[in-house]
């Protein structure tokens, strides 16, 4: 008798405590919600129009002010590129004189 009473486990022992009846349903609910979320992800449809393409086709570019800093006179190749830039600005309807300024850093007075 003594031996059998020593082997009995008391109900307050943490090793024998059962999972509470409220814990199981909440875990099941979380697992169901997670599985529904993960299964619905592949079904989501993406927009078939790239945003950058929409922007390029429909939005007008803003005008900006360009300042070209140089320390010595421009070479022929640099002057050619500057002329092309000015032609592109005029073709877009911008005033090339107001949006493009040259600033010679070797000049004693600021531009």
C-alpha positions as a Markdown table, in Angstrom:
| # | Residue | x | y | z |
|---|---|---|---|---|
| 1 | Unk | 0.0 | 0.0 | 0.0 |
| 2 | Unk | 2.7 | 2.4 | 0.8 |
| 3 | Unk | 4.3 | 1.7 | -2.5 |
| 4 | Unk | 1.2 | 2.5 | -4.5 |
| 5 | Unk | 0.5 | 5.7 | -2.6 |
| 6 | Unk | 4.1 | 6.9 | -3.3 |
| 7 | Unk | 3.6 | 6.4 | -7.0 |
| 8 | Unk | 0.4 | 8.3 | -7.1 |
| 9 | Unk | 0.7 | 11.7 | -8.7 |
| 10 | Unk | -0.9 | 14.7 | -7.1 |
| 11 | Unk | -3.3 | 16.8 | -9.3 |
| 12 | Unk | -1.2 | 19.9 | -8.7 |
| 13 | Unk | 1.9 | 18.5 | -10.4 |
| 14 | Unk | 2.7 | 20.7 | -13.4 |
| 15 | Unk | 3.8 | 17.7 | -15.5 |
| 16 | Unk | 0.3 | 16.2 | -15.4 |
| 17 | Unk | -1.6 | 19.4 | -16.0 |
| 18 | Unk | -3.7 | 19.3 | -19.1 |
| 19 | Unk | -3.9 | 22.0 | -21.6 |
| 20 | Unk | -6.8 | 24.2 | -20.7 |
| 21 | Unk | -9.9 | 23.9 | -22.9 |
| 22 | Unk | -9.7 | 27.6 | -23.9 |
| 23 | Unk | -6.1 | 27.4 | -25.2 |
| 24 | Unk | -6.9 | 24.7 | -27.9 |
| 25 | Unk | -9.7 | 26.6 | -29.6 |
| 26 | Unk | -7.6 | 29.8 | -29.7 |
| 27 | Unk | -4.6 | 28.0 | -31.3 |
| 28 | Unk | -6.9 | 26.3 | -33.8 |
| 29 | Unk | -8.4 | 29.7 | -34.7 |
| 30 | Unk | -5.0 | 31.2 | -35.2 |
| 31 | Unk | -3.9 | 28.3 | -37.4 |
| 32 | Unk | -7.1 | 28.5 | -39.5 |
| 33 | Unk | -6.7 | 32.2 | -40.0 |
| 34 | Unk | -3.0 | 31.8 | -40.9 |
| 35 | Unk | -3.7 | 29.0 | -43.4 |
| 36 | Unk | -6.5 | 31.0 | -45.1 |
| 37 | Unk | -4.2 | 34.0 | -45.4 |
| 38 | Unk | -1.4 | 32.0 | -46.9 |
| 39 | Unk | -3.7 | 30.2 | -49.3 |
| 40 | Unk | -5.3 | 33.4 | -50.6 |
| 41 | Unk | -1.9 | 35.1 | -51.3 |
| 42 | Unk | -1.4 | 33.4 | -54.7 |
| 43 | Unk | -4.9 | 34.3 | -55.8 |
| 44 | Unk | -4.3 | 38.0 | -55.4 |
| 45 | Unk | -4.2 | 39.8 | -58.8 |
| 46 | Unk | -1.6 | 42.5 | -59.5 |
| 47 | Unk | -2.2 | 45.5 | -61.6 |
| 48 | Unk | -1.3 | 44.7 | -65.2 |
| 49 | Unk | -0.3 | 48.3 | -66.1 |
| 50 | Unk | 3.2 | 49.3 | -64.8 |
| 51 | Unk | 3.1 | 52.5 | -62.8 |
| 52 | Unk | 6.2 | 53.9 | -64.5 |
| 53 | Unk | 4.6 | 53.4 | -67.9 |
| 54 | Unk | 1.5 | 55.2 | -66.8 |
| 55 | Unk | 3.6 | 58.1 | -65.5 |
| 56 | Unk | 5.7 | 58.4 | -68.6 |
| 57 | Unk | 2.6 | 58.4 | -70.9 |
| 58 | Unk | 0.4 | 60.7 | -68.9 |
| 59 | Unk | 2.3 | 63.1 | -66.7 |
| 60 | Unk | 4.0 | 66.2 | -68.0 |
| 61 | Unk | 7.6 | 66.6 | -66.9 |
| 62 | Unk | 8.4 | 69.5 | -64.6 |
| 63 | Unk | 10.8 | 72.2 | -65.7 |
| 64 | Unk | 14.0 | 72.6 | -63.8 |
| 65 | Unk | 16.8 | 75.0 | -63.6 |
| 66 | Unk | 20.2 | 73.7 | -64.8 |
| 67 | Unk | 23.4 | 75.4 | -63.8 |
| 68 | Unk | 26.6 | 74.2 | -65.6 |
| 69 | Unk | 29.7 | 74.9 | -63.6 |
| 70 | Unk | 33.0 | 75.0 | -65.5 |
| 71 | Unk | 36.5 | 76.3 | -64.8 |
| 72 | Unk | 37.8 | 76.9 | -68.3 |
| 73 | Unk | 36.2 | 77.5 | -71.7 |
| 74 | Unk | 34.1 | 74.6 | -72.9 |
| 75 | Unk | 35.6 | 72.2 | -75.5 |
| 76 | Unk | 34.0 | 71.8 | -78.9 |
| 77 | Unk | 32.4 | 68.5 | -77.8 |
| 78 | Unk | 31.1 | 70.0 | -74.6 |
| 79 | Unk | 29.7 | 73.0 | -76.5 |
| 80 | Unk | 28.0 | 70.6 | -78.9 |
| 81 | Unk | 26.3 | 68.7 | -76.1 |
| 82 | Unk | 25.2 | 72.0 | -74.5 |
| 83 | Unk | 23.7 | 73.1 | -77.8 |
| 84 | Unk | 21.8 | 69.8 | -78.1 |
| 85 | Unk | 20.4 | 70.3 | -74.6 |
| 86 | Unk | 19.3 | 73.8 | -75.4 |
| 87 | Unk | 17.6 | 72.6 | -78.6 |
| 88 | Unk | 15.7 | 69.9 | -76.6 |
| 89 | Unk | 14.5 | 72.5 | -74.1 |
| 90 | Unk | 13.3 | 74.7 | -76.9 |
| 91 | Unk | 11.5 | 71.8 | -78.6 |
| 92 | Unk | 9.7 | 71.1 | -75.3 |
| 93 | Unk | 8.6 | 74.7 | -75.2 |
| 94 | Unk | 10.8 | 75.8 | -72.3 |
| 95 | Unk | 12.7 | 79.1 | -72.3 |
| 96 | Unk | 16.3 | 77.9 | -72.7 |
| 97 | Unk | 17.8 | 81.1 | -71.5 |
| 98 | Unk | 16.0 | 81.1 | -68.1 |
| 99 | Unk | 16.4 | 77.4 | -67.4 |
| 100 | Unk | 20.1 | 76.9 | -68.3 |
| 101 | Unk | 22.8 | 79.0 | -66.8 |
| 102 | Unk | 26.6 | 78.8 | -67.3 |
| 103 | Unk | 28.8 | 79.5 | -64.3 |
| 104 | Unk | 32.5 | 80.0 | -64.9 |
| 105 | Unk | 34.3 | 79.2 | -61.6 |
| 106 | Unk | 37.5 | 80.9 | -62.9 |
| 107 | Unk | 35.6 | 84.2 | -63.3 |
| 108 | Unk | 36.2 | 86.8 | -60.6 |
| 109 | Unk | 32.5 | 87.7 | -60.4 |
| 110 | Unk | 29.8 | 85.2 | -59.5 |
| 111 | Unk | 27.4 | 84.3 | -62.2 |
